């Protein structure tokens, strides 16, 4: 199996990339996949892993390569929204045969792929998670899904996103049809008032109101608000679900941490 790695947002550290083959060999031995890490992953242009055109071209190159079985987004950060419209219209039939995995800012890519019906899409750990405490287990969890070894998915259709990313793409061509899906959201590094505001925007969207229910993942590294916001992330989620008529379905095991689970879309 050959897994292509691209960085549509921020650059991947060489040290992290270098650890992947050994980790895979330790877990899978002779059955370990080959990683095709695009050189674009190591470019730098300000905040981004190279210019917009380079990031888009790298994704298109690997997605359209019939010898690549899956695409793993290297890391999050910011920048995928600047390249997704440059890339998706150029995808060929080979792109539809692949699995795509990532989370955080990669949600822009996942949303666009899912909206266009391209490939098998999932929220889940990325190579950059190697840097977290317990990150090797997270990376292996993502790798297992890419290799077709994840647990069989039962029950309702699902999708998972970072809250800010999903809120920002609503109303654009990237917004997928999530009718009758269980929607899972998570957040990191945002003030409670911003989480509250994003939930207002999310739950006000007419298409989002067609989901079967909302689950709340972990909201980590929430800065201290001055004055104290008082309400926590679950209380504001329950508020906006009740206000919009969306069923609140409890907590989801996703977040910006090593426990982040794989959530295949659909």
C-alpha positions as CSV (number, residue, x, y, z in Angstrom):
1,X,0.0,0.0,0.0
2,X,1.2,3.5,-0.8
3,X,0.0,6.5,1.3
4,X,0.6,10.0,-0.1
5,X,1.2,12.8,2.4
6,X,0.5,16.4,1.6
7,X,0.3,19.6,3.6
8,X,-2.4,22.0,2.5
9,X,-2.0,24.2,5.6
10,X,1.3,24.5,7.6
11,X,4.6,22.6,7.0
12,X,5.4,19.2,8.3
13,X,8.6,18.9,10.4
14,X,11.2,16.7,8.8
15,X,11.8,14.9,12.2
16,X,8.1,13.9,12.4
17,X,8.1,12.7,8.8
18,X,11.2,10.6,9.5
19,X,9.6,8.7,12.3
20,X,6.7,7.4,10.3
21,X,8.3,4.6,8.4
22,X,9.9,3.1,11.6
23,X,6.6,3.3,13.5
24,X,4.7,1.6,10.6
25,X,7.4,-1.2,10.3
26,X,7.2,-1.8,14.1
27,X,3.4,-2.2,13.9
28,X,3.0,-4.0,10.5
29,X,6.4,-5.5,9.7
30,X,6.6,-6.6,6.0
31,X,3.0,-5.3,5.5
32,X,3.9,-1.8,6.4
33,X,2.8,0.8,3.8
34,X,5.1,3.0,1.8
35,X,4.8,6.7,2.6
36,X,5.0,9.0,-0.4
37,X,5.7,12.3,1.4
38,X,5.5,15.1,-1.2
39,X,8.4,17.6,-1.0
40,X,5.9,20.4,-0.7
41,X,5.3,19.3,2.9
42,X,8.7,20.9,3.8
43,X,8.3,24.2,2.0
44,X,7.9,27.4,3.9
45,X,6.2,30.6,2.8
46,X,5.3,32.7,5.8
47,X,2.6,30.8,7.7
48,X,2.1,28.2,5.0
49,X,3.8,25.1,3.6
50,X,4.7,26.8,0.4
51,X,2.7,29.1,-1.9
52,X,-1.0,28.4,-2.4
53,X,-0.3,27.1,-5.9
54,X,2.4,24.6,-4.7
55,X,0.1,23.3,-2.0
56,X,-2.8,22.8,-4.4
57,X,-0.5,21.2,-7.0
58,X,0.9,18.7,-4.6
59,X,-2.5,17.6,-3.5
60,X,-3.7,17.2,-7.1
61,X,-0.6,15.4,-8.1
62,X,-0.9,12.7,-5.4
63,X,-4.7,12.5,-5.5
64,X,-4.7,11.9,-9.3
65,X,-1.9,9.3,-9.1
66,X,-3.5,5.8,-9.5
67,X,-0.4,4.3,-7.8
68,X,-1.4,6.1,-4.5
69,X,-4.0,4.4,-2.4
70,X,-4.8,7.0,0.2
71,X,-4.1,10.7,1.1
72,X,-3.1,11.6,4.6
73,X,-3.1,15.3,5.4
74,X,0.1,16.1,7.2
75,X,-1.1,18.6,9.8
76,X,-3.5,21.4,10.5
77,X,-2.9,25.0,11.3
78,X,-4.4,27.3,8.7
79,X,-4.3,27.6,4.9
80,X,-6.4,24.7,3.4
81,X,-9.3,27.1,2.6
82,X,-6.9,29.0,0.3
83,X,-6.2,26.0,-1.9
84,X,-9.2,23.8,-1.9
85,X,-11.0,25.6,-4.8
86,X,-7.7,25.5,-6.7
87,X,-7.5,21.8,-6.3
88,X,-10.9,20.1,-6.4
89,X,-11.9,21.0,-10.0
90,X,-8.7,19.4,-11.2
91,X,-9.2,16.0,-9.7
92,X,-9.5,13.0,-12.0
93,X,-11.2,9.7,-11.6
94,X,-8.3,8.2,-9.7
95,X,-9.0,10.6,-6.9
96,X,-12.3,9.0,-6.3
97,X,-10.7,5.6,-5.5
98,X,-8.8,6.9,-2.4
99,X,-9.3,7.3,1.3
100,X,-8.6,10.8,2.8
101,X,-7.8,11.4,6.4
102,X,-7.2,14.5,8.6
103,X,-8.9,16.9,11.0
104,X,-8.6,20.5,12.2
105,X,-7.9,22.8,9.2
106,X,-7.9,19.8,6.9
107,X,-11.7,19.9,7.5
108,X,-11.9,22.3,4.6
109,X,-10.5,19.6,2.3
110,X,-12.7,16.9,3.8
111,X,-15.8,19.0,3.5
112,X,-15.1,19.8,-0.2
113,X,-14.3,16.2,-1.0
114,X,-17.4,14.9,0.8
115,X,-19.6,17.6,-0.8
116,X,-18.3,16.5,-4.3
117,X,-18.7,12.8,-3.5
118,X,-15.0,12.1,-4.0
119,X,-13.4,9.2,-2.2
120,X,-13.8,7.9,1.3
121,X,-13.4,10.7,3.8
122,X,-12.7,10.6,7.5
123,X,-11.8,12.9,10.4
124,X,-8.9,11.4,12.4
125,X,-5.3,11.7,13.5
126,X,-2.6,13.0,11.3
127,X,1.2,12.5,11.1
128,X,1.8,15.7,13.1
129,X,0.1,14.1,16.1
130,X,3.4,12.2,16.6
131,X,4.5,15.3,18.6
132,X,1.8,14.9,21.2
133,X,2.1,12.9,24.4
134,X,0.8,9.5,23.4
135,X,0.9,10.6,19.8
136,X,2.3,7.3,18.4
137,X,-1.0,5.6,19.4
138,X,-3.0,8.3,17.6
139,X,-0.9,8.1,14.5
140,X,-1.3,4.3,14.4
141,X,-5.0,4.7,14.9
142,X,-5.2,6.9,11.8
143,X,-2.9,4.5,9.9
144,X,-5.1,1.5,10.7
145,X,-8.1,3.2,9.1
146,X,-6.2,4.2,6.0
147,X,-5.1,0.5,5.7
148,X,-8.7,-0.6,5.9
149,X,-8.3,-2.1,9.4
150,X,-10.6,0.3,11.3
151,X,-13.7,-1.0,13.1
152,X,-16.8,-1.6,11.0
153,X,-19.1,1.4,11.1
154,X,-22.6,0.8,12.2
155,X,-25.6,3.1,13.0
156,X,-26.4,6.5,11.6
157,X,-24.3,8.5,9.1
158,X,-21.7,10.6,10.8
159,X,-19.4,13.6,10.1
160,X,-16.9,15.4,12.4
161,X,-15.3,18.8,12.2
162,X,-13.5,21.5,14.1
163,X,-16.3,24.0,15.1
164,X,-14.6,27.1,13.7
165,X,-13.7,25.4,10.4
166,X,-17.2,24.2,9.9
167,X,-18.7,27.5,10.9
168,X,-16.5,29.3,8.4
169,X,-17.4,27.1,5.4
170,X,-21.1,27.2,5.9
171,X,-22.8,28.8,2.9
172,X,-19.9,28.1,0.6
173,X,-19.6,25.4,-2.2
174,X,-17.6,23.4,0.3
175,X,-20.6,22.8,2.6
176,X,-21.6,19.2,2.4
177,X,-25.1,17.8,2.7
178,X,-25.2,16.5,6.3
179,X,-28.9,15.7,6.3
180,X,-29.6,12.9,8.8
181,X,-26.0,12.8,9.9
182,X,-24.8,12.8,13.5
183,X,-22.5,15.8,13.5
184,X,-19.6,15.8,15.9
185,X,-17.7,19.1,16.7
186,X,-14.6,19.9,18.6
187,X,-12.6,23.0,19.4
188,X,-9.2,24.2,20.6
189,X,-7.8,27.5,21.8
190,X,-10.9,29.6,21.5
191,X,-12.6,31.8,24.1
192,X,-16.0,30.6,25.3
193,X,-17.7,33.6,23.7
194,X,-16.3,32.6,20.4
195,X,-17.4,29.0,20.8
196,X,-20.9,30.4,21.7
197,X,-20.9,32.6,18.6
198,X,-19.8,29.8,16.3
199,X,-22.5,27.6,17.7
200,X,-25.1,30.3,17.0
201,X,-23.9,30.5,13.4
202,X,-23.7,26.7,13.0
203,X,-27.1,25.9,14.5
204,X,-28.8,28.8,12.6
205,X,-27.9,27.3,9.2
206,X,-31.0,25.8,7.6
207,X,-29.0,22.8,6.2
208,X,-27.4,22.0,9.5
209,X,-30.8,21.9,11.1
210,X,-31.5,18.8,9.0
211,X,-28.9,16.8,10.9
212,X,-30.1,14.0,13.1
213,X,-28.3,15.4,16.1
214,X,-25.2,17.1,17.4
215,X,-22.4,15.6,19.6
216,X,-19.8,17.7,21.4
217,X,-16.2,16.6,21.4
218,X,-13.5,18.1,23.6
219,X,-12.9,21.9,23.7
220,X,-9.3,22.2,24.9
221,X,-7.0,25.1,25.9
222,X,-9.9,27.5,26.3
223,X,-8.4,30.9,27.3
224,X,-9.7,32.5,30.5
225,X,-12.4,35.0,29.7
226,X,-12.6,38.5,31.3
227,X,-15.2,38.8,32.6
228,X,-15.9,35.2,33.4
229,X,-18.2,33.7,30.7
230,X,-19.7,31.4,33.4
231,X,-21.2,28.9,30.9
232,X,-19.0,26.0,29.7
233,X,-18.9,24.4,26.3
234,X,-21.6,21.8,27.0
235,X,-24.0,24.4,28.5
236,X,-23.7,26.6,25.4
237,X,-24.1,23.6,23.1
238,X,-27.2,22.5,24.9
239,X,-28.5,26.1,24.7
240,X,-28.1,26.4,20.9
241,X,-29.4,22.9,20.3
242,X,-32.5,23.7,22.2
243,X,-32.9,27.0,20.5
244,X,-32.6,25.6,17.0
245,X,-34.5,22.3,17.6
246,X,-31.4,20.2,17.0
247,X,-31.1,17.1,19.2
248,X,-28.2,17.2,21.5
249,X,-26.7,13.6,21.6
250,X,-24.0,14.0,24.3
251,X,-20.2,13.9,24.1
252,X,-18.0,12.6,21.3
253,X,-14.5,11.2,21.6
254,X,-12.8,13.7,19.3
255,X,-10.5,16.6,19.9
256,X,-7.1,18.1,19.4
257,X,-5.4,15.4,21.5
258,X,-4.0,11.9,21.3
259,X,-7.3,10.4,22.1
260,X,-8.9,11.8,18.9
261,X,-10.9,9.0,17.2
262,X,-11.4,8.3,13.6
263,X,-14.9,9.2,12.3
264,X,-15.6,8.1,8.7
265,X,-18.1,10.3,7.0
266,X,-21.3,8.9,5.8
